[in-house]
Amino acid sequence: METLIFIPAVLFFLLIMPPLMLGLIAKTKAFVSGRRGPPVFQPLHDILKLLGKGAVYSETSGWIFRLGPVISLSAVLMAASLVPLFGAPLISFNGDAILFIYLLALGRFVTILAALDTGSSFEGMGASREAAFSSYAEPALILIFASLAIHSGSLSLNRMFSSGQRVFPAASVLLAGSGLLIVLLAENSRIPIDDPNTHLELTMIHEVMVLDHSGPDFAFILYGAQLKLMLMGVLWIRLLSPSWAANPFFLTLSLCGLAIFIGAIESSMARLRLIRVPQLLIAAVCLAAFGLILAVR
Amino acid sequence: MSSLSRFASIRNGESLKTSQIPEIPISDFRSDILKMISSGKRLCALILNGKEKKPAGLLSVLADDAEGKLYLNSSEPVSSYPALTPDLPQAHLFEREIYENSGIVPEGHPWLKPVRRKPADEVVFFKEEGEEIHEVAVGPIHAGIIEPGHFRFQCHGETIHHLEIQLGYQHRGVEELLRKADRFSLSIAESICGDSAIAHGWAHCRALEALQRISPTLKAEVLRAILLETERLANHIGDLGAVSGDIGYLPASAYFGRLRGDFLNILMLISGNRYGKGFLELGGAAFDIPPQMRSQVIETLQRAKRHLNEIGEMFFGEPSVISRLEETGVISQKVCADLGLVGVAARASGKNLDVRQDHPYGFFRFRYIPTVKLTTGDVFARAMIRFLESQRSLDFLSAVLDSLPEGDLTVPRGKILEERLSVSLIEGWRGEICHIAISDAKGKLSRYKVIDPSFHNWMAVAMSVRQGEISDFPLCNKSFNLSYAGHDL
């Protein structure tokens, strides 16, 4: 009986929460700018609207371009099933942390392939940036997971990020948490790394790769990106306060808080110059590496 | 100096008989110009001195900014001549224009391409070859709501090696329309470049007023200056907002954007529309600022001044903004001088060039607005100049609005005098706007030439991004914010 409620609840949460977080970020940014901003459910509405539209395909693109959004969304959905939301994750086994990292990489890989498939110089540029920057962000994530694995003695996300059995040293949590926050902002193309709102193709990193997608394909991409933001957010919150995060109500509340926090970051500073982005990501790698040193000490 | 004797000299906004302009052989014409430039003059205009056909003579207007004088000379008709560009890079676009319009060949011009009458897919672009070189083409259709223009980048990874800009999509034949000098002329002049309606409108009025030898009343001159500075404020502040938007600094973008609205609303209050169109009239101004409206405007300005300072402090005090703007898109003082840049771009690269100060016109002859000069030539300098100039313009407006003179709005119009030439320079918010009008023996205009500051400055956009990051291009471009329509005419 409990699973009968639990699984639909998780699915509902996965469906509603990611767009809501995006809506809250936009609302926060609008509030700081002295505007009213779009309704918080606008991102959800946009996705539903796009699902009802037809897609346009360029003559120069092939099947990889059509497959890209589907695979990248499935990869993120599979990753979602490994993350402990409230209670245990849908699927959990020893080593799923590594699968999680690979699934995120798979999603990125097919997005890059689809971008290259269009043959557009813009998308090629975006693909090269995404590949370059994620080669900094990925090691940071791996190092953070490694230090958590050592602390918890397990390679399963559920045990690494779960309550109860562990008391991490505060310094380790602080280092891993700051590193993870930078990775979170970078992976989800937020300011100061990327500007999700800009219309200037030449400055974009992630957005420019998906310029040619339309209709349901684009809806998949948007939702996939939002879901990824939420998953990273859940991991971040669980890292900082594992004991309370199992509570659905608290998790929802703190995810909303995180969205407002990201909105506040985006409102308080300008974007980094593109050549400075690797420096910030290397800082994340260093933070994670120091966390790991503390863990093996 | 001997070459001076082969030039006619006037002041900004004056006219002279066309017969007074010496017509000399092309080799002397060429060497005289080079001599004058080497003694510190600047090329305002190099144009055809007659109909658009071959052979025709050339006419040059050189500005002596220290003395506040303009020097003119002209050449005998030619069908080809040794180009000035190799010795005088600031002539490059003028010579391309002459070649495109008349077929007169400037021999030895390094890049003799059409300026505006051919679409980008029919012209040849500079191309780099190599395994790791890639080409990025942007436009003419852009993602934002901006004008059409084509940009061709030659890149090595993220580094731009070369940028070529091909414009002309907005070519409307403005000069030919203005030559007719009918009742629509002023409206057309106001539409040369929609964000500089007052500046271009005023330049047009003065060019014709000089040919008619009438001068507006003090009252009209004051009103014109008020509108021009309000236009400058609206655009400078709008540009600061656009720069904030491009670097993703949202609060400043929103606040500057709102503040721009305040100034547009002042224009609306005075002239009935947000760009001040229809305010100017040949021989004066169409609308007065009555006392009640004046107090309303003063109140808005006081509030705007307070807000401008607060937002400016926030924007220029934010470290992430400064680090993004500094050392991005640098135009060195040498490049600035070589290309003959004008306006905000020149003042950001250490060249203290301002028509209001160097060739004062209208009310600026009586009341001086201090100019601002910075030397770094980067995006930061161009943004800072806009901010500081906005403060100066606000001070000017508050002082002038306190005591508006009495008098008539317009003076009676005259007839265009025969065979005269007038030059009218105005400091628009982008920089020097130049209108040249020439009348024939029947008192009709035989030629009307418009030179928007963008015509001088577009090359600077290409130079500012060279060896820079391609992701910095939009920001560099925005820091100049040049006009496509003003260039294309």
Interface residues (C-beta under 8 A of the other chain):
Chain A: K29 V32 S33 G34 R35 S121 F122 G124 M125 S128 R129 I191 P192 D195 N197 T198 H199 L200 E201 L202 T203 E266 S267 M269 A270 R271 L272 R273 L274 I275 R276
Chain B: H134 E135 V136 A137 V138 A143 G144 G157 E158 S244 D246 I247 G248 Y249 L250 P251 S253 A254 Y255 R258 E318 S320 V321 S323 R324 T328 E469 I470 S471 D472 F473 P474 L475
